[in-house]
Amino acid sequence: MAMFDKQALVIGNDDYGGKNQLHSCVYDAKMITHSLHSIGFNVQPAINLRSNEMLSISRQFAQSIRPGAIVVFYFSGHAGEFNGENYLYTLDLTTVNAQNLLKEMHRNKPRVVIFILDCCRSPISSLDSRAFGLDGRSRLRNGLVPMGGPPSTIIAFSSAAGKSSNAAGPGQNSLYTKYLLRYITTPNMDIDMVLKQAAVDVQRDSINYQIPYLYSNCNERICLNVIPWPNINAWPNAMQFNPPMMISDRHRQQNQYVTQSIWPYIGNFSYPYYGHVGMINNQYSAYENPWYNILRSPYT
């Protein structure tokens, strides 16, 4: 797929100052930018944006979207909700309406918009609510409300509606972005599976404290990183999945991940029964060889 057919806008805001200061969002944005660029995306990164900058960059990006493009929008920073609408905070604590931004990104009829919000950190301590025409005593609520979108929209929140998500320190990724980076460059993996695998890992790592939200009305398979079979071993930096190996009792007791490189030959498919995909944890439902169909017939 050509470079211009895969477009991304990646925003990370840290420098809110005072009690609102964050430390990992810019690093999250840089790592997501690097990962998307490595799989052929035309990425526009932006960090520490104030009100006019964020509005201008977002609108310019929406206008630049080509018809039929695969579009990724990623935001890491503070966010909140008011009256059923979600708002992304700029550094000066004004906001951008997330629902309106999503609608703008659909105007040029892209193939799909993947809208990823890794936000809802600790509550904002001082928001000028007068910017919303309020009386100065009203406040936006921390956390987001569930949202949908036009056809061919995929929305991922790093935490459930109304809940906060775990940030990190300088030079570290947030809990959600840490696991998103693990899967996002995986060859021939449906984006729904990418987001679900990341969500499962976040939920397990946080012991069910942080449960990501996923909404999708995209009814086709979308792979961000499509690699033909003969070339699949030439992508060493991506996490590559095989059908999971048979797991010994010793490994099961250690509760480890089981990963392996793509098998070297593709002429002989004979599988034993596999109870789990990439993880040993009976809390999650069992899958029976979904990777075979995903990898054998990638979207082209």
TORDREN-786916 format. One record per residue: residue number from 1; x, z, y of N, C-alpha, C in turn. Coordinates in nm, 3 decimals. Layout:
N
PABA   k     n.u     n.w     n.v    ca.u    ca.w    ca.v     c.u     c.w     c.v
PABA NUM       X       Z       Y       X       Z       Y       X       Z       Y
...
***
This chain:
300
PABA   k     n.u     n.w     n.v    ca.u    ca.w    ca.v     c.u     c.w     c.v
PABA   1   0.084   0.000  -0.119   0.000   0.000   0.000   0.087   0.000   0.123
PABA   2   0.054  -0.079   0.224   0.136  -0.092   0.342   0.138   0.038   0.422
PABA   3   0.246   0.054   0.501   0.263   0.175   0.578   0.145   0.200   0.671
PABA   4   0.098   0.093   0.740  -0.006   0.112   0.840  -0.141   0.145   0.777
PABA   5  -0.156   0.130   0.646  -0.282   0.163   0.581  -0.293   0.311   0.547
PABA   6  -0.187   0.386   0.569  -0.190   0.531   0.545  -0.142   0.599   0.672
PABA   7  -0.234   0.667   0.740  -0.204   0.726   0.870  -0.233   0.876   0.868
PABA   8  -0.152   0.952   0.941  -0.170   1.097   0.943  -0.137   1.153   1.081
PABA   9  -0.215   1.252   1.121  -0.186   1.334   1.238  -0.166   1.477   1.190
PABA  10  -0.049   1.534   1.219  -0.014   1.668   1.171   0.018   1.755   1.291
PABA  11  -0.055   1.866   1.307  -0.040   1.955   1.422  -0.009   2.096   1.375
PABA  12   0.090   2.158   1.437   0.123   2.298   1.409   0.141   2.374   1.539
PABA  13   0.066   2.481   1.559   0.074   2.563   1.679   0.118   2.704   1.645
PABA  14   0.231   2.748   1.702   0.282   2.884   1.683   0.278   2.967   1.810
PABA  15   0.316   2.908   1.922   0.351   2.984   2.042   0.230   3.026   2.125
PABA  16   0.139   3.101   2.061   0.024   3.153   2.133   0.062   3.272   2.221
PABA  17   0.170   3.338   2.184   0.219   3.449   2.264   0.149   3.581   2.235
PABA  18   0.222   3.690   2.262   0.166   3.824   2.246   0.117   3.853   2.106
PABA  19   0.001   3.917   2.098  -0.057   3.951   1.969  -0.103   3.829   1.890
PABA  20  -0.119   3.718   1.958  -0.166   3.596   1.892  -0.054   3.508   1.837
PABA  21   0.071   3.550   1.856   0.184   3.470   1.814   0.183   3.447   1.662
PABA  22   0.212   3.324   1.622   0.228   3.290   1.481   0.372   3.245   1.458
PABA  23   0.412   3.235   1.329   0.553   3.209   1.300   0.577   3.098   1.198
PABA  24   0.475   3.056   1.127   0.497   2.960   1.018   0.429   2.826   1.039
PABA  25   0.345   2.813   1.142   0.261   2.693   1.154   0.344   2.569   1.188
PABA  26   0.442   2.582   1.276   0.527   2.469   1.309   0.607   2.426   1.186
PABA  27   0.658   2.522   1.112   0.731   2.490   0.989   0.639   2.423   0.887
PABA  28   0.517   2.473   0.874   0.419   2.410   0.786   0.399   2.264   0.824
PABA  29   0.380   2.239   0.954   0.356   2.103   1.001   0.476   2.013   0.974
PABA  30   0.595   2.064   0.993   0.715   1.984   0.968   0.728   1.948   0.821
PABA  31   0.697   2.040   0.733   0.709   2.014   0.589   0.601   1.916   0.543
PABA  32   0.479   1.930   0.593   0.373   1.835   0.560   0.410   1.696   0.612
PABA  33   0.464   1.689   0.733   0.507   1.561   0.789   0.611   1.495   0.699
PABA  34   0.710   1.571   0.657   0.815   1.516   0.570   0.756   1.466   0.438
PABA  35   0.666   1.543   0.379   0.609   1.504   0.250   0.525   1.377   0.262
PABA  36   0.441   1.369   0.365   0.357   1.250   0.382   0.442   1.128   0.416
PABA  37   0.543   1.147   0.498   0.631   1.034   0.531   0.702   0.982   0.407
PABA  38   0.738   1.072   0.316   0.812   1.032   0.195   0.728   0.947   0.102
PABA  39   0.595   0.950   0.116   0.509   0.868   0.030   0.440   0.756   0.109
PABA  40   0.503   0.718   0.219   0.460   0.597   0.288   0.360   0.612   0.399
PABA  41   0.334   0.734   0.446   0.240   0.752   0.556   0.308   0.727   0.690
PABA  42   0.233   0.668   0.779   0.274   0.661   0.920   0.225   0.791   0.983
PABA  43   0.317   0.887   1.003   0.279   1.022   1.044   0.309   1.044   1.191
PABA  44   0.213   1.101   1.262   0.233   1.142   1.400   0.235   1.294   1.404
PABA  45   0.353   1.355   1.414   0.361   1.501   1.420   0.348   1.551   1.564
PABA  46   0.291   1.670   1.580   0.277   1.729   1.712   0.278   1.881   1.695
PABA  47   0.356   1.949   1.781   0.367   2.094   1.767   0.346   2.161   1.902
PABA  48   0.290   2.283   1.895   0.273   2.370   2.012   0.206   2.295   2.128
PABA  49   0.082   2.256   2.104   0.008   2.176   2.201  -0.083   2.262   2.288
PABA  50  -0.084   2.230   2.417  -0.180   2.290   2.509  -0.306   2.204   2.513
PABA  51  -0.403   2.247   2.592  -0.535   2.186   2.588  -0.533   2.035   2.610
PABA  52  -0.478   1.992   2.724  -0.479   1.850   2.756  -0.400   1.769   2.654
PABA  53  -0.288   1.824   2.607  -0.205   1.754   2.509  -0.279   1.734   2.378
PABA  54  -0.345   1.838   2.330  -0.411   1.829   2.201  -0.529   1.733   2.206
PABA  55  -0.605   1.737   2.314  -0.716   1.645   2.329  -0.668   1.501   2.338
PABA  56  -0.563   1.479   2.416  -0.511   1.343   2.435  -0.454   1.287   2.307
PABA  57  -0.370   1.366   2.237  -0.307   1.318   2.114  -0.412   1.292   2.007
PABA  58  -0.510   1.380   1.995  -0.613   1.364   1.893  -0.696   1.238   1.918
PABA  59  -0.732   1.214   2.044  -0.813   1.097   2.076  -0.734   0.968   2.058
PABA  60  -0.607   0.969   2.100  -0.523   0.850   2.081  -0.507   0.818   1.933
PABA  61  -0.489   0.922   1.854  -0.476   0.899   1.710  -0.605   0.841   1.653
PABA  62  -0.719   0.897   1.691  -0.847   0.848   1.640  -0.866   0.701   1.676
PABA  63  -0.826   0.664   1.797  -0.839   0.525   1.840  -0.744   0.431   1.766
PABA  64  -0.631   0.486   1.718  -0.531   0.403   1.649  -0.563   0.378   1.503
PABA  65  -0.662   0.447   1.450  -0.693   0.435   1.307  -0.740   0.293   1.277
PABA  66  -0.682   0.236   1.173  -0.717   0.099   1.133  -0.834   0.101   1.035
PABA  67  -0.921   0.003   1.042  -1.031  -0.005   0.944  -0.975  -0.009   0.801
PABA  68  -1.033   0.070   0.715  -0.990   0.074   0.576  -0.871   0.162   0.547
PABA  69  -0.819   0.234   0.648  -0.701   0.318   0.628  -0.736   0.448   0.556
PABA  70  -0.638   0.501   0.484  -0.647   0.638   0.432  -0.590   0.729   0.540
PABA  71  -0.672   0.822   0.589  -0.635   0.905   0.704  -0.626   1.051   0.661
PABA  72  -0.517   1.116   0.701  -0.500   1.259   0.678  -0.485   1.328   0.813
PABA  73  -0.567   1.430   0.837  -0.549   1.518   0.953  -0.519   1.657   0.901
PABA  74  -0.409   1.716   0.953  -0.367   1.850   0.910  -0.346   1.934   1.034
PABA  75  -0.406   2.053   1.036  -0.388   2.147   1.147  -0.352   2.284   1.093
PABA  76  -0.246   2.343   1.150  -0.206   2.479   1.116  -0.197   2.558   1.245
PABA  77  -0.274   2.667   1.254  -0.277   2.747   1.376  -0.398   2.839   1.375
PABA  78  -0.438   2.882   1.493  -0.557   2.966   1.506  -0.682   2.879   1.516
PABA  79  -0.792   2.929   1.465  -0.921   2.861   1.477  -1.032   2.964   1.470
PABA  80  -1.152   2.924   1.510  -1.266   3.013   1.505  -1.395   2.932   1.507
PABA  81  -1.507   3.002   1.503  -1.636   2.933   1.505  -1.729   2.999   1.604
PABA  82  -1.817   2.916   1.660  -1.921   2.966   1.749  -2.044   2.879   1.734
PABA  83  -2.156   2.942   1.708  -2.286   2.875   1.703  -2.285   2.757   1.604
PABA  84  -2.222   2.778   1.488  -2.223   2.677   1.384  -2.123   2.565   1.402
PABA  85  -2.033   2.576   1.499  -1.931   2.474   1.523  -1.793   2.538   1.506
PABA  86  -1.697   2.460   1.456  -1.560   2.508   1.437  -1.472   2.459   1.551
PABA  87  -1.381   2.545   1.595  -1.295   2.514   1.708  -1.150   2.545   1.673
PABA  88  -1.060   2.453   1.709  -0.916   2.469   1.688  -0.854   2.512   1.820
PABA  89  -0.775   2.620   1.816  -0.718   2.675   1.939  -0.591   2.601   1.981
PABA  90  -0.583   2.572   2.110  -0.459   2.525   2.169  -0.378   2.649   2.213
PABA  91  -0.256   2.626   2.265  -0.172   2.740   2.303  -0.231   2.820   2.418
PABA  92  -0.303   2.754   2.509  -0.361   2.826   2.621  -0.501   2.880   2.589
PABA  93  -0.534   2.882   2.459  -0.657   2.944   2.408  -0.784   2.874   2.455
PABA  94  -0.771   2.746   2.492  -0.888   2.660   2.497  -0.900   2.597   2.359
PABA  95  -1.005   2.521   2.337  -1.029   2.477   2.199  -1.068   2.331   2.191
PABA  96  -1.054   2.277   2.070  -1.098   2.142   2.036  -1.203   2.155   1.926
PABA  97  -1.317   2.091   1.946  -1.426   2.098   1.849  -1.390   2.017   1.724
PABA  98  -1.383   2.081   1.609  -1.339   2.014   1.487  -1.440   1.910   1.439
PABA  99  -1.569   1.941   1.449  -1.671   1.846   1.406  -1.667   1.718   1.490
PABA 100  -1.651   1.733   1.621  -1.644   1.615   1.707  -1.519   1.533   1.678
PABA 101  -1.408   1.600   1.653  -1.283   1.529   1.621  -1.298   1.449   1.492
PABA 102  -1.363   1.508   1.394  -1.384   1.438   1.267  -1.470   1.312   1.288
PABA 103  -1.574   1.323   1.370  -1.659   1.207   1.397  -1.580   1.096   1.467
PABA 104  -1.492   1.135   1.560  -1.411   1.036   1.630  -1.320   0.961   1.533
PABA 105  -1.269   1.031   1.433  -1.179   0.968   1.337  -1.251   0.868   1.246
PABA 106  -1.382   0.877   1.241  -1.459   0.784   1.158  -1.507   0.660   1.236
PABA 107  -1.485   0.656   1.364  -1.541   0.547   1.445  -1.487   0.410   1.405
PABA 108  -1.360   0.404   1.368  -1.300   0.276   1.331  -1.316   0.243   1.183
PABA 109  -1.401   0.318   1.114  -1.436   0.292   0.974  -1.314   0.294   0.881
PABA 110  -1.244   0.407   0.876  -1.138   0.419   0.776  -1.196   0.429   0.636
PABA 111  -1.111   0.411   0.538  -1.157   0.422   0.399  -1.198   0.565   0.367
PABA 112  -1.117   0.661   0.411  -1.146   0.803   0.389  -1.073   0.883   0.495
PABA 113  -1.132   0.995   0.536  -1.065   1.091   0.623  -1.050   1.221   0.545
PABA 114  -0.926   1.265   0.529  -0.895   1.390   0.460  -0.858   1.491   0.568
PABA 115  -0.941   1.591   0.588  -0.937   1.682   0.702  -0.896   1.820   0.651
PABA 116  -0.770   1.858   0.673  -0.715   1.981   0.615  -0.690   2.082   0.726
PABA 117  -0.754   2.198   0.717  -0.740   2.304   0.816  -0.680   2.427   0.751
PABA 118  -0.553   2.453   0.780  -0.486   2.575   0.733  -0.478   2.668   0.853
PABA 119  -0.587   2.737   0.879  -0.594   2.817   1.001  -0.670   2.947   0.971
PABA 120  -0.732   3.004   1.072  -0.802   3.133   1.058  -0.702   3.243   1.023
PABA 121  -0.607   3.264   1.111  -0.510   3.373   1.093  -0.574   3.504   1.141
PABA 122  -0.492   3.598   1.186  -0.546   3.722   1.238  -0.631   3.692   1.360
PABA 123  -0.731   3.776   1.391  -0.824   3.743   1.499  -0.755   3.723   1.633
PABA 124  -0.803   3.625   1.709  -0.754   3.602   1.845  -0.793   3.721   1.931
PABA 125  -0.698   3.773   2.011  -0.724   3.895   2.087  -0.780   3.869   2.226
PABA 126  -0.757   3.749   2.281  -0.806   3.726   2.418  -0.841   3.579   2.436
PABA 127  -0.966   3.546   2.422  -1.013   3.409   2.441  -1.101   3.403   2.564
PABA 128  -1.073   3.310   2.652  -1.156   3.293   2.771  -1.285   3.221   2.731
PABA 129  -1.387   3.297   2.699  -1.512   3.240   2.651  -1.587   3.166   2.761
PABA 130  -1.546   3.182   2.888  -1.613   3.111   2.996  -1.593   2.960   2.983
PABA 131  -1.490   2.919   2.907  -1.468   2.776   2.885  -1.584   2.714   2.808
PABA 132  -1.665   2.796   2.742  -1.779   2.747   2.666  -1.910   2.771   2.740
PABA 133  -1.902   2.811   2.865  -2.023   2.838   2.940  -2.086   2.970   2.901
PABA 134  -2.008   3.061   2.844  -2.062   3.190   2.801  -2.046   3.292   2.914
PABA 135  -2.093   3.413   2.891  -2.096   3.511   2.999  -1.968   3.592   3.012
PABA 136  -1.866   3.560   2.936  -1.740   3.633   2.943  -1.733   3.748   2.847
PABA 137  -1.846   3.794   2.797  -1.846   3.902   2.699  -1.860   3.850   2.557
PABA 138  -1.910   3.727   2.543  -1.924   3.667   2.410  -1.788   3.620   2.360
PABA 139  -1.773   3.617   2.231  -1.645   3.578   2.172  -1.669   3.484   2.055
PABA 140  -1.574   3.391   2.038  -1.576   3.312   1.916  -1.540   3.402   1.799
PABA 141  -1.597   3.374   1.685  -1.570   3.455   1.566  -1.450   3.399   1.492
PABA 142  -1.370   3.489   1.438  -1.260   3.445   1.356  -1.314   3.389   1.225
PABA 143  -1.248   3.286   1.172  -1.295   3.221   1.051  -1.374   3.097   1.085
PABA 144  -1.401   3.016   0.986  -1.472   2.890   1.005  -1.606   2.892   0.933
PABA 145  -1.694   2.803   0.974  -1.820   2.783   0.902  -1.807   2.658   0.817
PABA 146  -1.877   2.651   0.705  -1.871   2.528   0.624  -1.913   2.408   0.707
PABA 147  -1.847   2.296   0.685  -1.880   2.175   0.759  -1.876   2.055   0.668
PABA 148  -1.959   1.958   0.697  -1.958   1.832   0.627  -1.908   1.723   0.720
PABA 149  -1.933   1.599   0.683  -1.887   1.489   0.764  -1.954   1.360   0.724
PABA 150  -1.923   1.252   0.795  -1.977   1.120   0.759  -1.933   1.081   0.619
PABA 151  -1.993   0.978   0.561  -1.951   0.933   0.427  -1.801   0.907   0.420
PABA 152  -1.743   0.934   0.305  -1.599   0.920   0.279  -1.519   1.022   0.359
PABA 153  -1.562   1.147   0.350  -1.491   1.258   0.413  -1.454   1.361   0.307
PABA 154  -1.332   1.412   0.316  -1.287   1.523   0.233  -1.236   1.630   0.328
PABA 155  -1.292   1.750   0.318  -1.255   1.861   0.406  -1.201   1.975   0.321
PABA 156  -1.085   2.026   0.361  -1.024   2.138   0.289  -0.991   2.249   0.388
PABA 157  -1.044   2.369   0.362  -1.007   2.488   0.438  -0.912   2.571   0.353
PABA 158  -0.819   2.638   0.418  -0.724   2.722   0.343  -0.789   2.851   0.294
PABA 159  -0.907   2.886   0.347  -0.976   3.007   0.303  -1.126   2.983   0.310
PABA 160  -1.201   3.074   0.252  -1.346   3.060   0.249  -1.404   3.079   0.389
PABA 161  -1.528   3.037   0.407  -1.594   3.049   0.536  -1.595   3.195   0.583
PABA 162  -1.559   3.214   0.709  -1.561   3.347   0.767  -1.446   3.436   0.728
PABA 163  -1.352   3.385   0.652  -1.240   3.466   0.604  -1.110   3.419   0.668
PABA 164  -1.012   3.508   0.669  -0.880   3.474   0.722  -0.789   3.428   0.609
PABA 165  -0.682   3.360   0.645  -0.586   3.312   0.545  -0.449   3.371   0.573
PABA 166  -0.366   3.374   0.472  -0.235   3.435   0.483  -0.136   3.341   0.550
PABA 167  -0.076   3.390   0.659   0.031   3.315   0.724   0.164   3.359   0.662
PABA 168   0.274   3.329   0.729   0.406   3.365   0.676   0.502   3.386   0.792
PABA 169   0.625   3.422   0.758   0.726   3.445   0.859   0.801   3.317   0.894
PABA 170   0.895   3.326   0.988   0.973   3.208   1.027   1.045   3.146   0.908
PABA 171   1.043   3.013   0.901   1.111   2.943   0.794   1.042   2.951   0.660
PABA 172   0.917   2.997   0.658   0.839   3.005   0.534   0.708   2.930   0.553
PABA 173   0.650   2.891   0.442   0.519   2.824   0.448   0.408   2.925   0.426
PABA 174   0.294   2.898   0.487   0.176   2.979   0.458   0.142   2.966   0.310
PABA 175   0.063   3.057   0.261   0.029   3.056   0.119  -0.037   2.925   0.079
PABA 176  -0.130   2.875   0.159  -0.200   2.752   0.124  -0.108   2.631   0.131
PABA 177  -0.033   2.618   0.238   0.055   2.502   0.253   0.166   2.503   0.148
PABA 178   0.210   2.619   0.111   0.311   2.630   0.004   0.265   2.558  -0.122
PABA 179   0.142   2.580  -0.162   0.093   2.516  -0.285   0.045   2.374  -0.261
PABA 180  -0.002   2.344  -0.141  -0.037   2.206  -0.110   0.086   2.117  -0.120
PABA 181   0.200   2.164  -0.071   0.324   2.088  -0.078   0.368   2.065  -0.222
PABA 182   0.332   2.156  -0.309   0.370   2.142  -0.449   0.307   2.018  -0.513
PABA 183   0.187   1.981  -0.469   0.113   1.875  -0.537   0.094   1.747  -0.456
PABA 184   0.111   1.751  -0.326   0.063   1.641  -0.242   0.139   1.511  -0.265
PABA 185   0.261   1.516  -0.314   0.336   1.393  -0.340   0.333   1.352  -0.486
PABA 186   0.254   1.419  -0.568   0.249   1.387  -0.711   0.200   1.244  -0.732
PABA 187   0.274   1.163  -0.806   0.233   1.023  -0.825   0.099   1.011  -0.896
PABA 188   0.014   0.922  -0.845  -0.109   0.881  -0.912  -0.207   0.996  -0.936
PABA 189  -0.205   1.094  -0.851  -0.293   1.211  -0.865  -0.403   1.202  -0.760
PABA 190  -0.527   1.206  -0.805  -0.643   1.201  -0.716  -0.635   1.315  -0.614
PABA 191  -0.667   1.286  -0.487  -0.657   1.388  -0.383  -0.750   1.506  -0.412
PABA 192  -0.863   1.481  -0.475  -0.950   1.594  -0.513  -0.877   1.689  -0.607
PABA 193  -0.802   1.633  -0.703  -0.728   1.718  -0.795  -0.611   1.787  -0.725
PABA 194  -0.547   1.719  -0.631  -0.440   1.781  -0.553  -0.492   1.906  -0.483
PABA 195  -0.604   1.893  -0.414  -0.659   2.004  -0.338  -0.712   2.115  -0.428
PABA 196  -0.770   2.077  -0.541  -0.822   2.179  -0.633  -0.709   2.256  -0.700
PABA 197  -0.602   2.187  -0.738  -0.489   2.256  -0.799  -0.425   2.352  -0.700
PABA 198  -0.410   2.308  -0.574  -0.356   2.397  -0.471  -0.446   2.518  -0.452
PABA 199  -0.578   2.496  -0.451  -0.672   2.605  -0.432  -0.667   2.706  -0.546
PABA 200  -0.656   2.657  -0.669  -0.646   2.746  -0.784  -0.522   2.833  -0.773
PABA 201  -0.411   2.773  -0.733  -0.287   2.849  -0.721  -0.296   2.954  -0.610
PABA 202  -0.358   2.918  -0.499  -0.375   3.014  -0.389  -0.462   3.130  -0.434
PABA 203  -0.572   3.099  -0.499  -0.664   3.204  -0.545  -0.595   3.298  -0.643
PABA 204  -0.516   3.241  -0.733  -0.448   3.325  -0.830  -0.337   3.407  -0.767
PABA 205  -0.258   3.344  -0.678  -0.147   3.414  -0.615  -0.196   3.530  -0.530
PABA 206  -0.310   3.512  -0.463  -0.365   3.616  -0.377  -0.457   3.713  -0.451
PABA 207  -0.467   3.696  -0.582  -0.555   3.778  -0.667  -0.698   3.774  -0.611
PABA 208  -0.745   3.652  -0.586  -0.881   3.625  -0.542  -0.912   3.674  -0.400
PABA 209  -0.809   3.712  -0.324  -0.833   3.752  -0.185  -0.857   3.629  -0.098
PABA 210  -0.779   3.524  -0.118  -0.793   3.402  -0.039  -0.843   3.290  -0.130
PABA 211  -0.962   3.241  -0.102  -1.024   3.138  -0.185  -1.050   3.015  -0.099
PABA 212  -0.972   2.909  -0.114  -0.991   2.790  -0.031  -1.127   2.724  -0.053
PABA 213  -1.169   2.651   0.049  -1.298   2.581   0.052  -1.272   2.431   0.046
PABA 214  -1.351   2.359  -0.032  -1.337   2.214  -0.043  -1.474   2.149  -0.036
PABA 215  -1.486   2.051   0.053  -1.608   1.970   0.064  -1.568   1.824   0.052
PABA 216  -1.643   1.747  -0.026  -1.613   1.605  -0.039  -1.741   1.525  -0.061
PABA 217  -1.755   1.416   0.014  -1.858   1.318  -0.016  -1.794   1.181  -0.039
PABA 218  -1.667   1.183  -0.077  -1.595   1.061  -0.112  -1.612   1.036  -0.262
PABA 219  -1.675   0.926  -0.296  -1.712   0.901  -0.436  -1.622   0.800  -0.505
PABA 220  -1.500   0.787  -0.458  -1.401   0.704  -0.527  -1.272   0.782  -0.540
PABA 221  -1.189   0.737  -0.631  -1.060   0.803  -0.652  -0.964   0.759  -0.543
PABA 222  -0.903   0.857  -0.476  -0.805   0.831  -0.371  -0.673   0.897  -0.412
PABA 223  -0.570   0.817  -0.429  -0.436   0.868  -0.460  -0.347   0.843  -0.340
PABA 224  -0.285   0.947  -0.288  -0.198   0.932  -0.173  -0.067   0.865  -0.210
PABA 225  -0.024   0.882  -0.333   0.106   0.832  -0.377   0.086   0.750  -0.504
PABA 226   0.065   0.620  -0.488   0.042   0.532  -0.602   0.174   0.469  -0.644
PABA 227   0.212   0.492  -0.769   0.335   0.434  -0.823   0.302   0.365  -0.954
PABA 228   0.336   0.236  -0.968   0.312   0.167  -1.096   0.390   0.234  -1.208
PABA 229   0.339   0.221  -1.329   0.401   0.287  -1.444   0.550   0.257  -1.460
PABA 230   0.597   0.133  -1.450   0.740   0.109  -1.474   0.832   0.182  -1.376
PABA 231   0.778   0.221  -1.258   0.862   0.282  -1.156   0.843   0.432  -1.143
PABA 232   0.761   0.492  -1.226   0.721   0.629  -1.201   0.836   0.728  -1.215
PABA 233   0.936   0.699  -1.299   1.049   0.790  -1.313   1.143   0.783  -1.195
PABA 234   1.123   0.687  -1.105   1.211   0.670  -0.991   1.170   0.757  -0.873
PABA 235   1.077   0.849  -0.895   1.031   0.937  -0.786   1.067   1.081  -0.821
PABA 236   1.193   1.121  -0.802   1.239   1.249  -0.855   1.192   1.370  -0.781
PABA 237   1.152   1.356  -0.653   1.122   1.474  -0.573   0.978   1.521  -0.585
PABA 238   0.893   1.441  -0.648   0.754   1.481  -0.662   0.736   1.564  -0.788
PABA 239   0.638   1.653  -0.785   0.605   1.729  -0.905   0.530   1.636  -0.998
PABA 240   0.584   1.612  -1.116   0.526   1.515  -1.207   0.463   1.587  -1.325
PABA 241   0.346   1.539  -1.363   0.271   1.605  -1.469   0.272   1.522  -1.597
PABA 242   0.291   1.589  -1.706   0.260   1.537  -1.837   0.133   1.603  -1.884
PABA 243   0.072   1.554  -1.988  -0.020   1.643  -2.057   0.056   1.770  -2.093
PABA 244   0.001   1.889  -2.071   0.075   2.011  -2.091   0.125   2.025  -2.235
PABA 245   0.239   2.090  -2.246   0.300   2.110  -2.377   0.227   2.222  -2.452
PABA 246   0.245   2.224  -2.583   0.197   2.337  -2.659   0.272   2.462  -2.613
PABA 247   0.202   2.575  -2.601   0.257   2.694  -2.539   0.276   2.803  -2.643
PABA 248   0.395   2.857  -2.645   0.425   2.963  -2.740   0.363   3.094  -2.694
PABA 249   0.351   3.189  -2.787   0.296   3.320  -2.751   0.384   3.390  -2.649
PABA 250   0.515   3.369  -2.661   0.607   3.434  -2.568   0.583   3.384  -2.426
PABA 251   0.568   3.253  -2.409   0.542   3.198  -2.276   0.405   3.240  -2.226
PABA 252   0.307   3.246  -2.317   0.173   3.285  -2.274   0.175   3.427  -2.219
PABA 253   0.252   3.515  -2.281   0.260   3.653  -2.235   0.328   3.662  -2.098
PABA 254   0.419   3.570  -2.069   0.489   3.573  -1.941   0.408   3.512  -1.828
PABA 255   0.295   3.445  -1.862   0.205   3.390  -1.762   0.277   3.293  -1.667
PABA 256   0.352   3.199  -1.724   0.431   3.106  -1.646   0.360   2.973  -1.631
PABA 257   0.411   2.894  -1.534   0.373   2.754  -1.528   0.452   2.678  -1.632
PABA 258   0.393   2.573  -1.685   0.463   2.485  -1.776   0.465   2.347  -1.712
PABA 259   0.584   2.302  -1.676   0.596   2.170  -1.617   0.704   2.094  -1.691
PABA 260   0.698   1.963  -1.685   0.798   1.879  -1.747   0.795   1.744  -1.679
PABA 261   0.902   1.669  -1.693   0.907   1.539  -1.630   0.820   1.441  -1.707
PABA 262   0.789   1.330  -1.642   0.710   1.227  -1.707   0.781   1.182  -1.834
PABA 263   0.704   1.171  -1.943   0.765   1.136  -2.069   0.829   0.996  -2.062
PABA 264   0.941   0.973  -2.129   1.019   0.851  -2.107   0.957   0.725  -2.165
PABA 265   0.867   0.739  -2.262   0.809   0.619  -2.322   0.658   0.627  -2.313
PABA 266   0.593   0.513  -2.301   0.448   0.513  -2.282   0.378   0.431  -2.390
PABA 267   0.444   0.405  -2.498   0.383   0.322  -2.601   0.311   0.400  -2.707
PABA 268   0.337   0.528  -2.721   0.281   0.605  -2.831   0.216   0.731  -2.776
PABA 269   0.083   0.730  -2.763   0.011   0.845  -2.713  -0.053   0.920  -2.830
PABA 270   0.002   1.032  -2.863  -0.059   1.117  -2.966  -0.047   1.260  -2.917
PABA 271  -0.163   1.322  -2.892  -0.163   1.453  -2.828  -0.223   1.559  -2.920
PABA 272  -0.163   1.675  -2.922  -0.232   1.791  -2.980  -0.335   1.841  -2.880
PABA 273  -0.403   1.948  -2.915  -0.502   2.005  -2.823  -0.430   2.087  -2.716
PABA 274  -0.471   2.069  -2.590  -0.412   2.144  -2.481  -0.521   2.226  -2.416
PABA 275  -0.500   2.354  -2.405  -0.604   2.439  -2.352  -0.609   2.445  -2.201
PABA 276  -0.494   2.430  -2.132  -0.489   2.448  -1.988  -0.400   2.341  -1.927
PABA 277  -0.420   2.321  -1.797  -0.341   2.222  -1.726  -0.243   2.292  -1.634
PABA 278  -0.115   2.289  -1.669  -0.010   2.336  -1.581  -0.007   2.485  -1.559
PABA 279  -0.090   2.564  -1.625  -0.089   2.706  -1.600  -0.135   2.780  -1.726
PABA 280  -0.090   2.902  -1.737  -0.132   2.985  -1.849  -0.209   3.102  -1.791
PABA 281  -0.337   3.089  -1.782  -0.419   3.195  -1.726  -0.561   3.173  -1.772
PABA 282  -0.610   3.256  -1.859  -0.741   3.233  -1.919  -0.855   3.255  -1.822
PABA 283  -0.824   3.294  -1.699  -0.930   3.309  -1.600  -0.990   3.175  -1.563
PABA 284  -0.912   3.067  -1.576  -0.955   2.936  -1.531  -1.000   2.852  -1.649
PABA 285  -1.091   2.763  -1.619  -1.149   2.681  -1.725  -1.048   2.587  -1.785
PABA 286  -1.070   2.547  -1.909  -0.979   2.458  -1.980  -1.016   2.313  -1.953
PABA 287  -0.914   2.232  -1.948  -0.933   2.088  -1.933  -0.875   2.021  -2.057
PABA 288  -0.931   1.907  -2.094  -0.879   1.834  -2.208  -0.820   1.702  -2.162
PABA 289  -0.689   1.706  -2.134  -0.611   1.586  -2.104  -0.662   1.502  -1.987
PABA 290  -0.692   1.561  -1.870  -0.732   1.475  -1.758  -0.619   1.389  -1.706
PABA 291  -0.494   1.435  -1.725  -0.380   1.360  -1.670  -0.365   1.224  -1.738
PABA 292  -0.405   1.214  -1.864  -0.389   1.086  -1.933  -0.466   0.976  -1.861
PABA 293  -0.594   1.002  -1.829  -0.674   0.900  -1.763  -0.631   0.876  -1.619
PABA 294  -0.589   0.984  -1.550  -0.546   0.969  -1.412  -0.419   0.885  -1.404
PABA 295  -0.322   0.914  -1.488  -0.194   0.846  -1.480  -0.196   0.708  -1.543
PABA 296  -0.281   0.691  -1.645  -0.282   0.563  -1.712  -0.353   0.456  -1.628
PABA 297  -0.452   0.496  -1.552  -0.527   0.400  -1.471  -0.528   0.442  -1.327
PABA 298  -0.413   0.442  -1.259  -0.409   0.485  -1.118  -0.484   0.389  -1.029
PABA 299  -0.531   0.441  -0.917  -0.597   0.356  -0.821  -0.496   0.258  -0.760
PABA 300  -0.529   0.132  -0.754  -0.439   0.032  -0.693  -0.513  -0.047  -0.586
***
